[in-house]
Amino acid sequence: MGKIKVTQVKSAIKRTQNQKRTLEALGLKKLNQVVEHDNTPNILGMVNKVKHLVSVEETK
């Protein structure tokens, strides 16, 4: 199973509560913070919800 690195590149200010909670669930609290997760359907769904706020790169 692969891993992905998720980086928050835009602020959560003036975003819906669902988007803010999704960022927190991913472990992102500040701009330019990077977290690493397993490449699972649950995580990919969460990333898809906030894809306009984050950047994703695949690692091995």
C-alpha positions in Angstrom: 0.0 0.0 0.0 1.4 3.4 -1.0 1.6 6.6 1.0 0.7 10.1 0.1 1.9 13.4 1.5 -0.7 16.1 2.0 0.3 19.7 2.3 -2.1 22.5 3.2 -1.5 25.3 0.7 -4.6 27.6 1.4 -6.2 28.9 4.5 -9.3 27.4 6.1 -10.6 30.9 6.9 -14.1 31.5 5.5 -14.5 27.8 4.6 -17.5 25.7 5.7 -17.4 23.8 9.0 -17.2 20.5 7.1 -14.1 21.5 5.3 -12.4 22.8 8.5 -13.2 19.5 10.2 -11.9 17.5 7.3 -8.6 19.4 7.4 -8.4 18.7 11.2 -9.2 15.0 10.6 -6.3 14.9 8.1 -4.0 16.3 10.8 -3.6 19.7 9.1 -3.7 22.8 11.4 -1.4 25.4 9.8 -0.4 26.5 6.3 2.4 24.6 4.7 2.1 21.8 7.2 2.8 18.3 5.7 1.3 15.0 6.9 1.7 11.5 5.5 -1.1 9.1 5.2 -1.7 5.6 3.8 -3.3 5.7 0.3 -6.7 4.4 1.3 -10.2 5.2 -0.1 -11.2 6.9 3.1 -8.2 9.3 3.0 -8.6 9.9 -0.7 -12.2 10.8 -0.2 -11.2 13.3 2.5 -8.5 14.8 0.3 -11.1 15.1 -2.5 -13.4 17.2 -0.3 -10.6 19.8 0.4 -8.7 19.4 -2.9 -8.8 23.2 -3.4 -7.0 23.7 -0.1 -4.3 21.1 -0.3 -1.7 19.6 -2.6 -1.0 15.9 -2.7 2.1 14.0 -3.8 2.5 10.2 -3.9 5.4 8.6 -2.1 6.6 5.0 -2.1 
